[in-house]
């Protein structure tokens, strides 16, 4: 039997749920942003219609994990809104995730080529 350390650790694997987190973090990395704006970008750019309450839940979790920080922004033109910005930890997490995303992409590409190949 192989020693346990030959298996991928949990940290090496990426889950589809985490892809949403990474997508949201990558949007926040571009510049400080409001939750409703994140919702709009996910919809327009990625065709993902994630309900706003879910987005705010993800943002809260990311903030609890220290990936982002938020502050209230006072505006003359409208309601007070929370603005989210990236932390060093969030940046590190995004950078560390690149290889795990590449691995996931490789698996998906492989699966797609197999499935598409079987259609001919």
DOKOLLO-467487 format. One line per field, with one value per residue: residue in one letter; x, z, y of N, C-alpha, C in turn. Coordinates in steps of 0.2 Angstrom, whole numbers, padded with zeros to 4 digits. Atoms other than C-alpha are relative to their C-alpha. Layout:
N
residu <- [A/...];
nxx <- [X/...];
nzz <- [Z/...];
nyy <- [Y/...];
caxx <- [X/...];
cazz <- [Z/...];
cayy <- [Y/...];
cxx <- [X/...];
czz <- [Z/...];
cyy <- [Y/...];
# end
This chain:
120
residu <- [X/X/X/X/X/X/X/X/X/X/X/X/X/X/X/X/X/X/X/X/X/X/X/X/X/X/X/X/X/X/X/X/X/X/X/X/X/X/X/X/X/X/X/X/X/X/X/X/X/X/X/X/X/X/X/X/X/X/X/X/X/X/X/X/X/X/X/X/X/X/X/X/X/X/X/X/X/X/X/X/X/X/X/X/X/X/X/X/X/X/X/X/X/X/X/X/X/X/X/X/X/X/X/X/X/X/X/X/X/X/X/X/X/X/X/X/X/X/X/X];
nxx <- [0004/-0004/0001/0005/-0003/-0001/0006/0001/0003/0006/-0002/-0002/0006/0005/0007/0004/0002/-0005/-0001/0003/-0004/-0006/0002/0002/-0007/-0003/0004/-0002/-0007/0000/0001/0005/0006/0006/0003/0004/-0004/-0003/0005/0001/-0005/0001/0005/-0001/-0006/-0001/0007/0002/0005/0000/0004/-0004/-0001/-0006/-0006/-0002/-0002/-0007/-0004/0000/-0005/-0006/-0002/-0002/-0006/-0005/-0002/0002/0002/0006/0001/0005/-0001/0005/0001/0005/0004/0004/-0001/-0006/-0001/-0006/-0005/-0004/-0007/-0004/-0005/-0006/0002/0004/-0004/-0004/0005/0001/-0006/-0001/0006/-0001/-0002/0006/0005/-0003/0001/0007/0001/-0002/0005/0006/-0002/-0001/0007/0003/-0002/0002/0007/0001/-0002/0004/0006/-0001];
nzz <- [0000/0000/-0006/0001/0003/0007/0002/0000/-0006/0001/0002/0008/0004/0000/0000/0004/-0005/-0001/0006/-0001/-0004/0004/0005/-0003/-0002/0006/0002/-0005/0001/0005/-0004/-0005/0004/-0004/0001/0006/0006/0001/0003/0007/0004/0001/0005/0007/0002/0000/0001/-0006/-0004/-0007/-0003/-0004/-0007/0000/0001/-0007/-0004/0002/-0002/-0008/-0002/0002/-0004/-0006/0002/0000/0007/0002/-0006/0003/-0003/0003/0005/0000/0006/0000/0005/-0002/-0007/-0002/0003/-0002/0005/-0001/0003/-0001/-0005/0002/0000/0006/0005/-0001/0002/0008/0003/-0002/0003/0007/0002/-0002/0006/0006/0000/0002/0007/0004/-0001/0004/0008/0001/0000/0006/0007/0000/0001/0007/0004/0000/0004/0008];
nyy <- [-0006/-0007/-0004/-0005/-0007/0000/-0002/-0008/-0003/-0004/-0007/0000/0001/-0006/0002/-0005/-0005/-0004/-0004/-0006/-0004/-0003/-0004/-0006/-0003/-0003/-0006/-0005/-0002/-0005/-0006/0000/0001/0002/0006/0000/-0001/0006/0004/-0002/0003/0007/0001/-0002/0003/0008/0002/0003/-0003/0003/-0004/-0005/0002/0005/-0004/-0003/0005/0002/-0006/0000/0006/-0002/-0005/0004/0003/-0005/0000/-0007/-0004/-0004/-0006/-0004/-0006/-0005/-0003/-0005/0001/0006/0003/0002/0007/0004/0000/0006/0000/0006/0000/0003/0007/0002/0000/0006/0006/0000/0002/0007/0004/0001/0007/0004/-0001/0003/0007/0001/-0001/0006/0005/-0001/0000/0007/0003/-0002/0003/0007/-0001/-0002/0005/0005/-0003/0001];
caxx <- [0000/0006/0010/-0004/0007/0007/-0011/-0016/-0019/-0036/-0027/-0021/-0039/-0051/-0070/-0082/-0089/-0072/-0072/-0085/-0075/-0060/-0070/-0077/-0059/-0053/-0066/-0062/-0043/-0047/-0053/-0063/-0081/-0099/-0108/-0121/-0108/-0100/-0117/-0118/-0101/-0104/-0120/-0114/-0096/-0098/-0117/-0118/-0134/-0129/-0143/-0137/-0140/-0128/-0115/-0116/-0115/-0099/-0092/-0096/-0086/-0072/-0071/-0071/-0057/-0047/-0047/-0056/-0060/-0076/-0080/-0095/-0095/-0104/-0112/-0121/-0130/-0138/-0138/-0123/-0115/-0102/-0086/-0075/-0056/-0043/-0031/-0013/-0020/-0033/-0020/-0009/-0024/-0028/-0010/-0009/-0025/-0018/-0010/-0025/-0036/-0024/-0026/-0045/-0044/-0034/-0046/-0061/-0052/-0048/-0066/-0073/-0062/-0067/-0086/-0085/-0075/-0088/-0101/-0094];
cazz <- [0000/-0004/0011/0013/0008/-0010/-0012/-0017/-0001/0000/-0003/-0021/-0026/-0032/-0030/-0042/-0027/-0025/-0043/-0039/-0025/-0036/-0049/-0037/-0030/-0047/-0050/-0034/-0038/-0053/-0042/-0026/-0030/-0023/-0022/-0035/-0047/-0044/-0048/-0064/-0070/-0067/-0077/-0092/-0093/-0088/-0091/-0073/-0064/-0046/-0035/-0025/-0008/-0013/-0019/-0002/0007/-0002/0001/0020/0020/0010/0022/0037/0029/0028/0009/0007/0018/0016/0021/0020/0006/0009/-0006/-0010/-0024/-0015/-0001/0009/0001/0006/-0005/-0006/-0008/-0009/0005/0004/0009/-0005/-0017/-0011/-0012/-0030/-0035/-0026/-0035/-0052/-0053/-0045/-0059/-0072/-0066/-0066/-0083/-0089/-0082/-0090/-0107/-0106/-0102/-0115/-0129/-0123/-0123/-0140/-0147/-0143/-0153/-0170];
cayy <- [0000/0018/0029/0042/0057/0051/0056/0074/0084/0093/0109/0103/0100/0113/0112/0120/0129/0137/0143/0155/0162/0164/0172/0185/0188/0191/0204/0213/0212/0223/0237/0240/0236/0235/0219/0224/0228/0211/0203/0213/0208/0190/0191/0201/0194/0176/0174/0168/0173/0170/0177/0193/0185/0171/0184/0193/0177/0172/0190/0188/0171/0179/0193/0181/0172/0188/0187/0204/0219/0230/0247/0258/0271/0287/0294/0310/0302/0286/0274/0270/0255/0242/0243/0227/0227/0214/0210/0203/0186/0186/0190/0176/0164/0169/0167/0150/0144/0146/0129/0121/0129/0123/0106/0107/0114/0099/0087/0096/0098/0079/0075/0086/0079/0061/0066/0075/0061/0049/0059/0055];
cxx <- [0004/-0001/-0005/0002/0000/-0007/0000/-0003/-0006/0002/0002/-0006/-0004/-0007/-0003/-0003/0005/0001/-0004/0003/0006/-0002/-0002/0006/0003/-0003/0002/0007/0000/0000/-0005/-0007/-0006/-0003/-0005/0003/0003/-0005/-0001/0005/0000/-0005/0002/0007/0000/-0007/-0002/-0005/0000/-0005/0004/0001/0006/0007/0002/0002/0007/0005/0001/0005/0007/0003/0002/0006/0006/0002/-0001/-0002/-0006/0000/-0006/0002/-0005/-0001/-0005/-0006/-0005/0001/0007/0001/0007/0005/0005/0007/0004/0005/0006/-0002/-0004/0004/0004/-0004/-0001/0006/0002/-0005/0002/0002/-0005/-0005/0003/-0001/-0007/-0001/0002/-0005/-0006/0001/0000/-0007/-0004/0002/-0002/-0008/-0001/0002/-0005/-0007/0000/-0002];
czz <- [0000/0007/-0002/-0003/-0008/-0003/0000/0007/-0002/-0003/-0008/-0004/0000/-0001/-0004/0004/0001/-0006/0000/0005/-0003/-0005/0003/0003/-0006/-0002/0005/0000/-0005/0003/0006/-0003/0005/-0002/-0006/-0006/-0002/-0004/-0008/-0005/-0001/-0005/-0007/-0003/0000/-0001/0006/0004/0007/0004/0005/0007/0001/-0001/0007/0005/-0001/0002/0007/0002/-0002/0005/0007/0000/-0001/-0007/-0003/0006/-0003/0004/-0003/-0004/0001/-0007/0000/-0004/0002/0006/0002/-0002/0002/-0006/0002/-0003/0002/0006/-0003/0000/-0006/-0006/0000/-0002/-0007/-0003/0001/-0004/-0007/-0002/0001/-0006/-0006/0000/-0001/-0007/-0004/0000/-0004/-0007/-0002/-0001/-0006/-0007/0000/-0002/-0007/-0005/-0001/-0004/-0007/-0002];
cyy <- [0006/0003/0006/0006/0000/0002/0008/0002/0004/0006/0000/0000/0006/-0002/0005/0006/0006/0004/0006/0005/0003/0005/0007/0004/0003/0006/0005/0002/0006/0007/-0001/0001/-0001/-0007/-0001/0000/-0007/-0005/0002/-0003/-0008/-0002/0002/-0003/-0007/-0003/-0005/0004/-0002/0005/0005/-0003/-0005/0004/0003/-0005/-0002/0006/0000/-0005/0002/0005/-0003/-0003/0004/0001/0008/0004/0004/0006/0004/0006/0005/0003/0006/-0002/-0006/-0002/-0001/-0007/-0003/0000/-0005/0001/-0006/0001/-0004/-0008/-0002/0000/-0006/-0006/0000/-0003/-0008/-0005/-0001/-0007/-0005/0001/-0003/-0007/-0002/0001/-0006/-0005/0001/0000/-0008/-0003/0002/-0003/-0008/0000/0002/-0005/-0006/0001/-0002/-0006];
# end
